[in-house]
């Protein structure tokens, strides 16, 4: 999608990865899109929250006062990280939130084993638009009511494509953000394709991890594997002490049970 500062983007993505693992990914995607849309509409707010001269905590406080109770904890934490970062232009703030909304939708599809479907469905919808100028005009008409466009997409696609596909296509149609639908589909399709390169870690722990613990674990895994690792945190009361992390076929086990089993294997050998 649009060019963003790699350093700032990495900082916000780290926060996003730490909080998304235990979130409702579909809801998180919708909420990040909604915050991005709010910033696009409210130019004064966007300038204030992206002003590099303002202290990061002050900007985060303004955002909390606006969003607390209106979005989930994961969306709020991600948005706070975004306003606390430094961007080269005011529009970058909405861009990064939209980008992570796409990533959340792709992660939702991945959790449902439908990521391949989403990538294919975005491509096929682009072909449908190209072959149907009337449909394209209806969806691109800036004067048409948003709800009318949503209803048209539901009629065309609901039950026929993955929920994440409908979510992403609806966002692009209702909030094009200055892009043609074709360009938007290409950009989102590219981000969805990038999710194939991301690792997923399944974390099992007896108690809910704090946000700081999730951030440290995500940073450790990213350093260990050389790329971002998405955390799926599962609270399992059967876990005794510590936690276990599975990344593909590899297991990092710090539980008491895991250590006992390791001792048994060594003794048996």
N, C-alpha and C positions, 0 to 999 in steps of 0.2 A: 504494500500500500504506500502511502506517501512517505517521503524520506523523513526519518526521525533520528535524533541524536542516539548513537548506539549505547553510550554510557548511561544516559538517562533511561532509555528503553530497557536496558538490562536490569537496572535497579527496580523499575516498576514491575517487570516480568517476574523478578525474584519474589517480590511481595505477592503478586498474583498467584504464582505457583504454590506458595506456602499456604494460602488461604483457600484455594479452589478445591483442594483435595477432598475436603469434607463438606463442600457446598452442593446445593442443587444447581447443577451446571446450566440447565435450561433457564432457570430463574436468574442466575448470575449473568448469563448472556443478555437477557432482556433488560436487566437493570443497568448494565454497562452501556448498552445502546441508548437507554433512556437518558442517562447522565450526559452522554456525548451529544444527544439531540438537544438537551437543555442548554448546554454550552454553545451550541451552534445558534440557538435562538436568542440567547441573552448575551449580546456582545459585551456589555459592560461587565457582567459577571465573569466572562471568559478572560477579559483583559486583566481584571483584578486578580484572578486566581493563577494567572500565568506570569504576573509581573515579577521579574527576578529581584527587584528591589525590596519586595515585601518578604518578611521572615516566613520560612516554610511553615512553622507552627501556627502562625496567624492565618495563613491561607487554609491550612487543614481545619482550623477551628471554624472558619466561615463555612467551609464545605459541610462539616459535621452539623452545624446549626441548620443547614438547608435540607440535608438528606437523612439525618438520624430518625429512625422510625419509618422511613419511606422506602428504604432499600435494605437488603440483608447485610449482615456483618462483612461478608466477603467482598461485596461490591463497594461498601463504604471504605474498607481497608485499602482496596485497590485504587479507588478514586483519591484517597488521601495521599497515597504514595505518588500518584500522578501529579497532584498539585504541589507536592513538596519537591519534585524534581525540577531541573532547569531545562527549558526548551528554547530553541532559537526563534520561534514565532508563536504567537498566541494560539493559532489553529492547531498546533501540535498536541495540545492538551486533549481536545476532542478526538483527534486522530488516534492517539494511543488507546483511549478508552474504547473506541470503535474496534480497533485491532484486537484488543483483548476480549471484546464481546464475541468476535468471530472465533477466536481461539477457544473460548468457553463452549460455544456451540459445537465446534469440531471435537472437543474433548467429550461432550455429551454423546455425540455420534460414535466416538471411539469406545466409550463405555458400553454402548448398545451394539457394538460390533457392526456399525453401519457407516463407518468412515468412507469405505469404498463407494457405498451407495451415494453418499452426499457429494463426493467429488464427481461422480458420473452424472448425478441429477442436476448439479449446477451447470455442467457442460451441456447437457441435453436441453435445459431450459433456455440457454443462450441460442441454441439451434432453433428452438421453437419460436423465439422472439424474432430471429432473423427471417424466418419463413412466414411470419404472420404480421405484416405491417400494421394492420388494424389493432391487433392486441398490443403491439408495441406502443402505438399512439395512445391507447387507453391507459396503459400503465405509466407512460411518461408525461401525461397531461398534468402540468403543474396546477391547473385550476380545478381538477377533479378532487372530490373529498377523499381524505385518507381512508375513512372507513369503507367507502365504496371500493377502493383499491384492495383493501384487506379482504373484503368479502369476495371479490372477484378471484383473488389468489386462493382463498379457501375453497371456493367452488371448483377451481381448476386442479388444485394440488392436494388438498387434504385427504389423507388416506391412501394417496398414490405415491407420495415421496416420504422420506424420513422426516420426523419432526424438525430436526436441525436444518434440513434443506428449506422447508417452508419458513422457518424463522429467519434464515439468512436472506432468502429471496424477498421476503416481506420487508425486511429492513432496507434492502437496496432500492426497492420500489417506492416505499413510503418516505424514506429519507435518503435521496440520492447524493446529497452533499456535493453538488456541482459536477457529478460524473454522469456519463451516459450509463444506461443499464448494462450495456455490453462491457464497458470498461470496469464497472463495479463487479460484475460476475467474474471477469478475468482476475481482478485483484483478490477477491475473496477465494476463488478457486485455487489461486497460488498459495494463499495462507493455509487452506485446508490441506493441500498437498504437502506442505511443510510439516504437518503434524505426524506424517509417517516417519520423520526422522527423529521424533521426540521419544524419549524413554518414559515409561510409566513405572513408578515404584508403588507397590502395595505395602502399606505400613500397618502392622497389627500391634495394638497397645491396649493395656488394661484400662487406662484412663485417657481422656481427651488430652491431646498435646496442646500446649499454649501456642500462641502465634509466634512467639520468639523461638520456641523449640522447633516449630515447623520451618521457620526461616533458616535456622542453623542447619537443620537436616537437609533442606533443599540446596543450600550453599555447599555443604560437604559432598553431596551426591553429584552436583554439577562439576565440582573440582575433580572428583574421582573419575567421572565418565566423560568429561570434556564437552558436555552439552547439557541442555536443560533436562531436568527430570521432573515429571509431574507426579505429585504425591496424591495417592488415594488412601486416606487414613480411615481405618476400620477399628472401632473400639470393640475389643473382645475380652470379656471378663475372665476367659480361661487362660489368658496370658498372665504368667506369674513373674513380675519384676521385669523391668526393661521393656524392649520392644523388638519386633523382627521386621526386616525390610526385604522384600523380594523384588529384584529387578531382572526380568527375564528368568533365566535359570539360576541366577545367583541369589544367595540368601545371606543377609547380614543379621545374625541372631544374637541379641544381648540379653535375652530372657533367662531366668533361672533354669527353666526346663531345658532351654537350648544349651546352656553351659553344662548341665548334668549329662545330657546326651553326648556332648563332645568328650567329656571325661570318660564315659562308658566306652565310646569308640576307641579312644586311645588305650584304655586298659585292655580292651578286646584284641587290639592289634599288637 
